[in-house]
């Protein structure tokens, strides 16, 4: 046995190491199965899930209708190349179009990929519509918000207006500028500066509600002005609805909460109910892609699209939008009551529907500390930055579960003080 092999064997005997790359600070919990809003670990302990895979498991865990639909699909066809027509893909594109203001859809596998597609579309829009010639050194610009989050691939993470995600990966992709979220004056000042010597801005990419950035809802007045300015300059307005889309706000799409139609939006997370899928949906007038411009081997395969079709159908069949509106109002009330009981720790509550954030005071324990304490109480939550604890449960969660979740959260808070 070589020295290297012997050392590896000794490491394995002493403390087996995971072969998974160390990219997550994982909690010491191994989850084995789920049902509805509950998860069980390998020791049989039960957890009330208010994370839902980070806004992914729309219908909860091991949903009966989703299981049946996917099992049937596996019995027929799970994947073919996009070199051929895919009926399930065309059906899902039609379902999204019929329920939104968009007419064309490109499918991929994640939110980051959807935003990468949107970034490419924006650059092409800049050249075709705004006449921005990258050859003369005037790279088309995309304006995004501070505290935004658009994904971890290189262009998407550059679009993300949080410098901590950029560190260690410089140089970032050129062509992005940032503005304070919901700040009309600052946005207009940035736009005017970028356009001072002629057309430079190809698109604005923005979340209707910032999820990772602290659960910050969009201001309708700001977004209405954004729409006016984009129309005036023929700038593409793109909404990132990766987290707030597919019913989480209490409306099917986040843009409906703002009364503003974007030219395009991106989806992922909740669309597949746990099966990886992403999408870029656009109005026909800004569908600048042509064969060869963009592609995805796995994007829009029959299996993922069957998941998306089932999720959309079940949202309607179960009237989940009305349910989310009622549940979101209850969660808001419960969190506000919690703030009233513990004003020394809590600064407030904010969010839409079943994407809500509990804001911690600077002197309180941090959001990661609260989430860890909640885990000990059998409650799964997720931070949104250092000072916001985020609720993103399955859309099927019941009132009794929300009450129990807030009770467990309160016990977790008190255990830290």
C-alpha positions in Angstrom: 0.0 0.0 0.0 1.4 3.4 -1.0 1.8 6.2 1.6 -0.9 8.2 -0.1 -3.3 5.2 -0.1 -2.5 4.4 3.5 -3.2 8.0 4.5 -6.5 8.0 2.7 -7.5 4.7 4.3 -6.5 6.1 7.8 -8.6 9.2 7.2 -11.6 7.1 6.2 -11.2 4.9 9.3 -10.8 7.9 11.6 -13.6 10.1 10.2 -15.2 9.4 6.8 -15.0 12.4 4.6 -17.7 13.4 2.2 -16.8 13.4 -1.5 -19.1 16.4 -2.0 -17.3 19.7 -2.5 -17.4 22.0 0.5 -19.6 24.8 -0.9 -22.3 24.9 1.8 -22.1 25.4 5.6 -24.5 22.5 6.2 -26.5 21.9 9.3 -25.7 18.5 10.9 -29.0 17.0 9.8 -29.6 14.2 7.3 -33.1 14.5 5.9 -34.5 11.2 4.8 -38.2 11.7 3.8 -41.0 14.2 3.6 -44.8 14.4 3.5 -46.7 17.7 3.0 -45.0 20.3 5.2 -43.1 17.8 7.3 -39.6 16.4 7.0 -38.0 13.5 8.9 -34.3 13.0 9.5 -32.4 9.7 9.5 -32.9 9.5 13.3 -36.7 9.8 12.9 -37.0 13.4 14.2 -39.7 15.4 12.6 -39.3 19.0 11.3 -41.9 21.6 10.3 -40.6 22.8 6.9 -40.9 26.6 6.3 -38.0 26.5 3.8 -39.5 24.2 1.1 -36.1 23.8 -0.5 -35.8 27.6 -0.6 -39.2 28.4 -2.2 -39.1 25.2 -4.4 -41.5 22.6 -3.1 -44.7 24.5 -4.1 -47.0 21.5 -3.4 -45.1 20.3 -0.4 -43.2 17.0 -0.1 -44.2 13.8 -1.9 -47.4 15.3 -3.2 -49.6 12.5 -4.5 -50.7 14.1 -7.7 -47.2 15.3 -8.6 -45.9 11.8 -7.9 -48.5 10.2 -10.1 -47.9 12.6 -13.0 -44.2 12.1 -12.9 -44.4 8.4 -12.6 -46.7 8.3 -15.7 -44.2 10.6 -17.6 -41.3 8.3 -16.7 -43.3 5.4 -18.2 -43.5 7.3 -21.5 -40.4 9.6 -22.0 -38.1 11.5 -19.7 -35.7 13.2 -22.1 -35.1 13.9 -25.8 -33.0 16.5 -27.5 -34.3 20.0 -28.3 -33.5 19.1 -31.9 -37.0 17.7 -32.0 -40.4 19.1 -31.0 -41.4 18.2 -27.4 -45.2 18.3 -26.8 -44.8 18.7 -23.0 -42.5 21.7 -23.6 -45.0 23.3 -26.0 -47.8 22.7 -23.5 -46.0 24.3 -20.6 -44.9 27.3 -22.7 -48.6 27.7 -23.7 -49.7 27.4 -20.1 -47.3 30.1 -19.0 -48.3 32.4 -21.9 -52.0 31.9 -21.3 -51.6 32.9 -17.6 -49.2 35.8 -18.1 -48.5 38.8 -20.4 -45.8 36.9 -22.3 -45.9 35.0 -25.6 -42.7 33.1 -26.0 -40.8 30.9 -23.5 -37.2 29.5 -23.4 -36.6 26.6 -20.9 -33.5 25.8 -19.0 -32.6 24.2 -15.7 -32.3 26.8 -12.9 -32.8 30.5 -12.0 -29.2 31.3 -12.7 -29.5 29.8 -16.2 -32.7 31.7 -16.8 -31.0 35.0 -15.8 -28.0 34.2 -18.0 -30.5 33.8 -20.9 -32.1 37.1 -20.0 -28.6 38.8 -19.9 -27.8 37.5 -23.4 -31.2 38.6 -24.7 -30.6 42.1 -23.1 -27.3 42.4 -24.9 -28.8 41.5 -28.2 -31.7 44.0 -27.6 -29.1 46.7 -26.9 -27.5 46.1 -30.3 -30.6 45.5 -32.4 -33.0 48.0 -30.8 -30.8 50.7 -29.2 -27.9 50.6 -31.6 -25.2 50.0 -29.0 -22.2 48.8 -30.9 -20.0 46.8 -28.6 -17.2 47.0 -31.2 -16.6 50.6 -30.4 -15.9 49.9 -26.7 -19.4 50.8 -25.6 -20.5 47.6 -24.0 -24.3 47.4 -23.5 -25.1 48.1 -19.9 -27.6 46.2 -17.7 -28.8 48.1 -14.5 -29.5 46.0 -11.5 -30.4 46.8 -7.8 -28.2 46.8 -4.8 -28.9 43.9 -2.4 -30.3 41.9 -5.4 -29.6 38.2 -6.0 -29.6 36.7 -9.5 -27.6 33.5 -9.2 -24.1 32.1 -8.9 -22.9 31.7 -12.5 -20.5 34.4 -13.5 -22.7 36.8 -15.3 -25.6 36.2 -12.9 -23.4 36.8 -9.9 -22.1 40.0 -11.5 -25.7 41.1 -11.9 -26.1 40.4 -8.2 -25.7 43.7 -6.3 -23.9 42.3 -3.3 -20.1 42.6 -3.4 -19.6 39.7 -1.0 -20.7 37.3 -3.7 -18.1 38.8 -6.1 -15.1 38.4 -3.8 -12.6 35.8 -5.0 -14.1 35.6 -8.5 -12.8 38.9 -10.0 -12.7 40.2 -12.7 -16.4 40.2 -13.0 -18.3 40.4 -16.3 -18.3 43.8 -17.7 -21.5 45.8 -18.4 -23.3 46.0 -15.1 -24.2 49.1 -12.9 -26.1 49.1 -9.7 -28.8 51.4 -8.1 -30.5 51.5 -4.7 -33.7 49.4 -4.7 -36.9 51.4 -4.7 -35.0 54.7 -5.1 -36.4 56.6 -8.0 -34.1 59.6 -7.9 -31.0 57.4 -7.6 -32.1 55.3 -10.6 -32.8 58.3 -12.8 -29.5 59.8 -11.9 -27.7 56.5 -12.8 -29.7 56.2 -16.1 -28.9 59.8 -17.1 -25.2 59.3 -16.3 -25.0 56.1 -18.3 -26.8 57.7 -21.3 -25.0 61.0 -21.2 -23.0 60.3 -24.3 -25.6 58.3 -26.2 -27.4 55.0 -25.8 -25.7 52.6 -23.4 -28.3 50.9 -21.3 -29.8 47.7 -22.8 -31.9 46.5 -19.9 -32.9 46.8 -16.3 -33.0 43.5 -14.4 -34.8 43.7 -11.1 -36.7 41.5 -8.6 -40.3 42.5 -7.8 -39.5 41.5 -4.3 -35.9 40.9 -3.2 -35.7 37.5 -1.5 -32.0 36.8 -0.6 -31.4 40.5 -0.2 -33.6 40.8 2.9 -37.2 40.2 1.8 -37.7 43.7 0.4 -41.0 44.2 -1.5 -41.0 46.5 -4.5 -42.6 49.9 -4.3 -45.3 50.2 -6.9 -44.6 53.9 -7.6 -40.9 53.1 -8.2 -41.7 50.2 -10.6 -44.3 52.3 -12.5 -41.6 55.0 -13.0 -39.2 52.3 -14.0 -41.6 51.2 -16.7 -42.1 54.7 -18.0 -38.4 55.3 -18.3 -37.7 52.0 -20.0 -40.5 52.7 -22.5 -39.1 56.2 -23.1 -35.6 54.9 -23.9 -36.7 51.5 -25.5 -34.8 49.7 -22.7 -35.7 46.1 -21.9 -37.4 45.7 -18.5 -36.8 42.2 -17.1 -38.2 40.9 -13.8 -36.4 38.2 -11.9 -39.3 36.1 -10.5 -37.2 33.1 -9.6 -38.3 33.2 -6.0 -41.5 35.2 -5.9 -43.1 33.8 -9.0 -45.5 30.8 -9.4 -48.0 31.9 -6.7 -45.8 32.7 -3.7 -46.9 36.3 -3.5 -50.6 35.3 -3.5 -50.8 36.2 -7.2 -49.5 33.9 -9.8 -46.7 36.3 -10.8 -45.0 39.0 -8.7 -45.4 41.7 -11.3 -49.2 41.5 -10.7 -48.5 42.8 -7.2 -47.0 45.9 -8.7 -49.4 46.7 -11.5 -46.5 46.8 -14.0 -45.8 44.5 -16.9 -42.2 43.8 -17.7 -41.0 42.9 -21.2 -39.6 39.6 -19.9 -39.3 37.6 -16.7 -37.3 34.7 -15.4 -38.7 31.7 -13.4 -37.4 28.6 -11.7 -37.7 27.3 -8.1 -41.4 26.8 -7.5 -42.3 26.1 -11.2 -41.1 22.4 -11.0 -42.2 21.7 -7.4 -38.8 20.2 -6.7 -37.8 19.1 -10.2 -35.1 21.4 -11.7 -36.5 23.8 -14.3 -35.9 27.4 -15.3 -37.6 29.6 -17.9 -37.2 32.9 -19.6 -40.6 34.3 -20.9 -40.8 37.3 -23.2 -43.2 39.4 -25.1 -43.1 38.6 -28.8 -41.8 42.0 -29.7 -38.6 41.5 -27.8 -38.0 37.8 -28.8 -34.6 38.5 -30.4 -33.3 34.9 -30.2 -32.8 33.0 -33.4 -31.7 29.3 -33.9 -28.2 29.0 -32.6 -28.3 32.1 -30.3 -29.0 30.1 -27.2 -29.6 26.5 -26.1 -29.8 24.0 -23.3 -29.4 20.2 -23.5 -31.7 19.4 -20.6 -33.9 22.5 -20.7 -37.5 21.8 -21.3 -37.3 18.0 -21.3 -40.6 16.1 -21.0 -40.0 15.1 -17.4 -39.3 18.7 -16.1 -42.1 20.1 -18.2 -44.6 17.6 -16.8 -43.7 18.8 -13.4 -44.3 22.4 -14.4 -47.6 21.5 -16.0 -48.7 19.7 -12.9 -47.7 22.5 -10.5 -49.7 25.1 -12.5 -52.7 22.8 -12.8 -52.7 22.0 -9.1 -52.4 25.7 -8.1 -55.6 26.2 -10.0 -57.4 23.0 -9.0 -56.7 23.6 -5.3 -57.3 27.4 -5.5 -53.9 27.9 -3.9 -53.7 31.6 -4.8 -56.6 32.3 -2.5 -55.1 30.0 0.1 -51.8 31.8 -0.1 -53.5 35.2 0.3 -55.3 34.0 3.5 -52.2 32.2 4.8 -50.0 35.1 4.0 -52.3 37.5 5.9 -52.3 35.1 8.9 -48.5 34.8 8.9 -48.2 38.5 8.7 -50.5 38.9 11.8 -48.6 36.2 13.7 -45.2 37.8 13.0 -46.5 41.2 13.9 -47.8 39.9 17.2 -44.4 38.3 17.8 -42.7 41.6 17.2 -45.1 43.3 19.7 -44.2 40.7 22.3 -40.5 41.0 21.8 -39.7 44.6 20.7 -36.2 44.4 22.2 -35.3 41.7 19.7 -37.5 42.3 16.7 -37.8 45.3 14.4 -40.6 44.3 12.2 -42.0 42.1 9.5 -42.2 42.4 5.7 -43.0 40.5 2.6 -45.8 39.2 0.4 -47.9 36.1 0.7 -45.8 33.2 1.8 -42.5 34.9 1.4 -42.2 36.8 4.6 -39.3 38.1 6.6 -38.9 38.7 10.4 -36.4 41.6 10.9 -34.1 41.3 13.8 -32.7 44.3 15.7 -28.9 44.9 15.6 -28.5 43.9 19.2 -30.5 40.7 18.7 -28.9 37.4 17.7 -28.2 37.1 14.0 -30.5 35.4 11.6 -28.2 32.4 11.2 -28.2 32.0 14.9 -32.0 32.2 15.1 -32.3 29.7 12.3 -29.9 27.3 14.1 -31.9 27.6 17.3 -35.2 27.0 15.4 -33.7 23.8 14.0 -33.3 22.6 17.6 -37.0 23.3 18.0 -37.9 21.2 15.0 -38.5 24.1 12.7 -36.7 24.8 9.4 -36.2 28.4 8.4 -33.7 30.2 6.2 -31.8 33.5 6.7 -32.1 36.4 4.2 -28.9 38.1 5.1 -27.6 38.7 8.6 -30.7 40.3 10.1 -33.8 38.8 8.5 -35.3 35.3 9.1 -37.2 34.1 6.1 -40.4 32.1 5.8 -40.9 30.3 2.5 -43.1 27.3 3.3 -44.9 25.1 0.8 -47.9 26.9 -0.6 -50.1 24.2 0.8 -49.3 24.9 4.4 -52.3 25.1 6.8 -53.1 27.8 9.4 -52.4 25.4 12.3 -48.9 24.8 10.9 -48.2 28.5 10.6 -49.3 29.0 14.2 -47.1 26.1 15.3 -44.2 27.5 13.3 -44.3 30.9 15.0 -44.6 29.2 18.4 -41.5 27.2 17.7 -39.7 30.3 16.5 -40.6 32.2 19.6 -39.1 29.4 21.8 -36.0 29.5 19.6 -35.7 33.3 20.1 -36.1 33.0 23.8 -33.5 30.3 24.0 -30.9 32.7 22.7 -31.4 35.5 25.3 
